[in-house]
Amino acid sequence: QVQLVESGGGLVQPGGSLRLSCAFSGSRFNFYNMAWFRQAPGKQRELVARITTSEGTNYADSMKGRFTISRDNAKNTVYLQMNSLKPEDTAVYYCNAFDTRFGGSSWGQGTQVTVSA
């Protein structure tokens, strides 16, 4: 039904920046709230940022002011701009799509972000 493919992860130094992309394959992208989650080794998966169908946004407190989520409805793509990266941001970052019509969610495979000197 819906497939999500993340890209843009990699290795960066502390203080650096990355932009993650999530490509949405399916129908009715405009009906989906989109979000980024992350999971660090030995930790629970946590919400990083969310953007709604009306482009309202929410951020976890630790990411607020450093990360920006956006969506391009013409390209069926959601982005996560990450600035001032810290070693504790190291995690696998997952894209999530929530169907506002029926309540179901889809997940991407994840992309690794490593922040290290």
Secondary structure, DSSP 8 states (H G I E B T S, - for coil): --EEEEE--EEE-TT--EEEEEEEESS-GGGEEEEEEEE-TTS--EEEEEE-TT--EEE-TTTTTTEEEEEETTTTEEEEEE-S--GGG-EEEEEEEEETTT--EEE---EEEEE--
